[in-house]
Amino acid sequence: MDEPEFKPFHKTYQIITFALSVGMIYPNPATDKMRLASIPISILTILPLACMIFLEMYQCWTQGDIVNIIRHTTVLGPFLGGLFKMFLMYHKRKQAKQILDEFERDYHLYNSFTGDYLNIARDGIRNSLIYSERGWAITVTTCVMTFPVMAILLNMYNYTFKFQATKYMIHDLNKPGASPEARFDSPYYEIMFFYMMYCSLLYVINFIGYDGFFGLSINHACMKTNLYCKMLEDAWKAEPNERYRRVVAVIDEQCRMFEFVNLIQDTFNIWLGIIFLATMIQICTCLYHITEGYGFDLRYMIFVSGATIHIYLPCRYAAKLKAMAAETATHFYSSGWERVNDRRLRNMLLFMVARAQTPLQITAFNMITFDMELFVSIMQSSYSMFTLLRS
């Protein structure tokens, strides 16, 4: 028997699945108890580093060292946010599982497609693989792993070409209760270096899995919309005794798409609100560190670029879904219904068009609509905060 072209979610999006699984946020009911026990263990492993950073931030506060406070918060904030995703996904595990089930159901259905339907499905999955999985994984890995990679390269260069080598940490952090130079003493330096490397990998895994899953879900909703618009066009061309069944199938798919979007909204609603606030602050603090810190720092320049992409993509995905939903009514009206003299089907079409005209939006905290206008607003607000901070 030939292997199906469209495979289950875990085989189609292997990078996202791996990140979700390792990050203990893959919504598998069989692993609920294991994840519930593993999440506190993961938090305990990073608690020492978080406490050390908080302690140094307090010392910087007493000394009026705003630059170092911002330097620490820029890295620590998103890291702690990544751990919060474990709790959030566990809380929303049932909704997330329903999203995965819809992927599985649709991909199984796509294996029976031919012609234009097959091309739409292929293009949609290819787009998700390139942008929502591989592109996002490369972006997150580049932004985060720049810190350890640059530390390794600088250490190698100094030990190779300099008589008195200067050591570099992944994230420069003083040893609690000791002089600043003590952070480079062995074996403390080596232990902290590998410990921060572990935290960096955990950072990457959390952001690739959770945020990538959101992008895949939105793209899948858009693909479902394209498919049932094409289904309606072909329904009007069918034989009279087949036409009604096909139009009803389109209505079923339209309803499933709306339910699917509601699941996405319910699953990611809180997270979208958090990144709306956190990213705006993070872009501001990164810019401040780059301009007012200790000279130009390539790591934070890449990091602020990643933060911008991090808020751009959800806005872009949500805007894409909003635009496609708004165009659905036009596609329905232009599908060729005028060639069919059947009052019952025409009345059905009226309800389909009316339902499609209802705005379909992704919101944060059920209040803030995600679209490209919001992205522009975030950029403007971040820059305003930055200029205020400089003054």
N, C-alpha and C positions, 0 to 999 in steps of 0.2 A: 504493500500500500504506500502511495506517495505521501511524503511529509507535507502537511498543510503549509501554505504560504504564510498565513497569519497565525502566529503562535501566541500562547498566553502571555499575560503582562510580564511575568517574571522572566520569560525567555526573550521577549521583544525588547524590553528596557532593562538590560542586565546591570548597567551601572547604577541606575536609580534603585533597582531592587536590592543590590548589594549594599548601597548606602543606607537604605531604609532598614535593612535587616541588621547590619552591624550597629547602626545607631539606635536600635531597639524601638523603632517606630513603624515597622511593617505591620499592617493591620491583619494579623493572622490569629484567629480565635484560639488556635492550638497553643500559641505561645504567650497568651495573656498573662498567665501566672509567672512565667519565667521573666517576662519583661517587667512586670510589677516588682519583682525581686531585684532585677538587674539595674533598674533606674537609680535607686538609692546608692547602689554600689558605685555606679559611674560618677555620681555626684560626689561621693566621698573621695574618689581618686583625684578630683580636681579641686577639692575644697582647700587643701594646703596652699596651692598656688593662688587661689582667689583671696584667701586670708592674708597672704603676704602682700599682694597688690593693694588690698584695702588698707593694710597697716602703713604701707609706704605712702599711699594717698593721704592718709591722716597726717603723717609727718610733713608731707609737702604742704598741706593746708595750714599747719601751724607755722610754717616758714614762709607762707605766701608764694609758694612755687606753683603758679597756675599752669605753666607750660607742662610740667611733669604730671600734674593731675589730669590734664587733657590727654596727654600721651597714654596714660594708663587706662583711662575710661574709653578711649577710642578702640582699644583692643578688648578690654574686659567686658564691655557692654554687649557686643554681639555674641561673645563667647557664652556668657550666661544666658543670653536669649536663645542660643542653640540648645542648651540643656532644657530650657523651659518647653521647647518643642516636644521633648519626650513626654512630659506630663500632658501637654495639650493633645498630642496624638493619641495617647492612651485614653484620655477623656472622650475624644471623638472617634474612638476605634470602630464603633458600629457604623457610623456614617462613612468613614474612610473605607471600610470593608465593602459597603454597598457601591462605592465608586469603583473599586477594583472589580467587583462582580459585574458591573456594567461594561467595563473594558473586556472582561472575559466573554461575556455574552455577545458583544458586538463583534469581536475578532473571530469568534466561532461562526457567526453569521456571514462575515465577509468572505470566508472561504468558499461560499457558494456563489459569489458575485462573478459577473462577466462584464465585458465591455466598459462603458463609462463608469459604472459603479466601482469596478475593480480599480480603475485609474484614480478615482477620487480617494478611495481607501489607501492606495499605495502612496499617493502624494501626501495625504494627511499624516500617515505614519512616518514617512520619510522626513517631513518637516519637523515632527516631534523628535525624531532621533537626532537630527542635526542641531536643532536650536535648543529644545527643552531638555535634552539629555546631554549629548556630547559637548555642545557649546557651553552650557551652563556648568558642567563639570570642569571644563578647562578654565572657565572664568574664576570659579571659586578656588580651584587648586592654585592658580597663578597668584591670586590676591593674597592667599593665606601662606602658601609655601614660599613666597618671596622672602619672608622673614627668616626661616631656617636656612634656606639655600644661600642667601646673601651672607649669613653668619658663617656658614661652612666655607664659602669661597674666600671670604676675608681672612678667616683663620688660616686656611691653606696658603694664601698669598703671604701673609705676615710670617708664618713659620718657615716659608721657603726663601723669601727674599730679604727679610729683616733680621738683624742680629738680636734685637730686643723686641720680640713679638708681642703685639697687643691682642688680647683675647676679646672676642665678641660673643655676646649672648644673643639668643633668639629674640627675647624681649628683655631689655636691660632692666634689671631689678636687683636692688641691694639686698644683702644678707641681713635678716632681722637682727637687731642688737649688735651689729658689728660695723666696722668702718667700710666705706664704699669700696675700697680695694679688696676687701675680704671676699667679695663675690667671685673673684677670679682664682681663689685658692683651691687646690686639689684636696680631696675629691669632690668638694661642694660644687665646683664649676661643672664638672663632667656630669654629676648627678642631675643638676638643674637643667643642663643642656638636653639630656635625653628625656627628662620629665616634660620640658616645654615642647619637645618634638612630639611626644605622645599627645599633649593637649592640642597641638596644631592639627594632628591627624584627626582627632575627635571633632575639632572645629570644622574641618573640611567635610567630613562624613555627614554631620548634622545639616549643613547648609545644602549640600548636593541633594540629599534624599528628600527632605521636606519641601524645599522650595521648588525642586525639580518636579516633584509630584503634582504641585499646583499647576505648573506650566503644562504638563502632559494632560491634565484633566480639562483645562480650558481649551486646548487644541482639539481634544477629542470631542468636546461639545460643538465646536465649530465644524468639525468633520461630519458629525451627525446631522447638522443643519444642512450642509451641502448635499448630503445623500438624500434626505427626504424631500428637498426641493426638486432634485432630479427624479425622484420616485413619482412626484405629482405630475411632472411633465409627461412621463411615460404612461401614467394612469389614464390620462385623457385619450391616449392613442389605442388603448386596449379595446377588446370586444365588449359590447354592452353588458353581457352577463359577468364579465371579469372586472369591469371598470369600478363598480361599487366596492368590491372587496379591496381593490388596490387603494382607493381613496381612503377607506377606513384604516388600512395599514399605514398610510401617511399620517393620519390623525394620531394613531397609536404612537408612532415614532416621534411626532411633535410633542406629545404629552410626556413621553419618556425623556426627551431632551430637557424639558422644563423641570422635571423631577430631578434629573441629573445635575442641572445647574443649582437647584435648591440644595442639593447635597454638598456641592462644592462651596456654596455660600455658608452653609452651616458648619462645615469642617474647618474652613480657613478664615472665618469672619474675625475671630479674635486676633489671630496672627497678622492679618492685614492691618488691623488697627495699630498693633505694636510696631510693625516696621514703618508705618506712616510716620509715627512720632520719632522712633529711634533713628531712622535713616536721616531724617531732616537734621537732627542733632549731630549725628555722626559726620555727615558731610561738612557741617559747620566746624566741628572740632578738628577734623582732619585738615581742613584748609588753614585753620588757625595754627596748628602745629607746624605745617609746612612753611608758612610765612613768618611766624613769630617764634619758632623753636630755635634749634641749634643748627640752622642752615638747611639747605634743600635735602630732603630724605626721599630717595626713590621708592622705598618700601611704602611710605604713607601716601605717596602720589599714586601708586598702583592701588593702594587700599581705598582711597577716595574714589578712584575710577570704578572699583568693584562695588562700592556702596551706591554709586549712581546707577550702575547697571542693575543692582539689586532692587531698587525701587522702580526703575524704568520698565523692567520686564513684566511685573504684575500689572502695571498701568497699561502697558502695550497689549498684553493678553486680554485684559478686561475690555479695553477699547475695541479690540478686534471682535470679541464676542458681541459687544453692544452694537457694533456696526453691522455685523452679519445678521443679527436678530432684527434690526431695523429694516434691512433689505429683504427679509423673508417675505413680508407682505407684498412687495413689488414682484418678487419671483413668483409667488402664488398667483397674482393677478395676471402675470404674463405667461402663465404655463400652458395656455391653449384651451381654456375652459369654454370659450365662445363657440368652439366647434361642436360642442356636445349639447344637445337639446334635452336636458334632463333636469327638471326643476329641483328634484330632491338633492342631486349632487351640487347644483349651483347654490342651494341654500347652505349646504355643508361647507362649501367654499367660503361663503360670507363669514361664517363663524371662525373658520381657520384664519382668514385675513384679519378679522377683528382681534383674535387672540395674538397673532403675530405682531400687531401694532402696539401691544403693551410693551413698554420699555423693559429690556432685560439687562440688568446691571449687577455688577459685583461690588459689594459695599464692605467697608470696614466699620465694625461696631454698629452695623445696620444703619449707619448715618452718612458716612463719607463715601461717595461714589468714586471708584477707581476708573480713571480714564487718562488720556494724555493731557487734559487740562489740569488734572490734579498733579501730574508730574511736573508741569511747568510751574505750578503754584509752589510745589515743594522746593524746586530749585531756587525760586525767588525768595522764599522764606528762609532757606538755608543761607543764602548770600546776605540777606538782611540781618540775620543773627550773627553772621561772621563779621560784618562791618560794625555791628553794635559791640561785639566782644572786643574788637580791636580798639575801639574808641574808649 
